[in-house]
C-alpha cells in the first residue's frame, strides 16, 4: 500500500470535499484530493 523510504511507511489518503461557491458555481459538487502521508503526519 505504501512505500518504505528510509524506514518510514507512507500511504495514500483521499479526502472527498463537498464544495460550493455561490459566486461561480451553479450547483455544489464533490472534489477529491489524494495525498501521500507518512507516520508523523
N, C-alpha and C positions, 0 to 999 in steps of 0.2 A: 504494500500500500504506500509506504513512504520509502525514502532512500536514506541510507546511512552515510552521513557526511561527518567525518572526524568524531564518530561516536554519538552523534545527535540524530535522532529519528525525526523525520518531517512527515506531515500528512496533509493532504489537500482537504480544505474545508470550503463548502459552498453555502453562502448566505443568500436567501431569497428575500428581497425587499419589495414592499408594496409602495409604489411611487405615484405622486400626482402633483403637478404644478398647475394651478388654476390659470396662470397667465399664458402658458404654452400648450397644455395638454387638453385634449377633448375628453378623454377617458383616463382613469387610473390604469396602471399596468404593473406587472411584476418585472423586476430586473434581478438577474442572478450575478453574484460576484464570487469568483473562485480564487482562493489564495493558498499558498503553502505556509503552514505554521510549524514551528518547532516546539519542543518540550517546554521551553520557558515563555512562550508567547500566549 
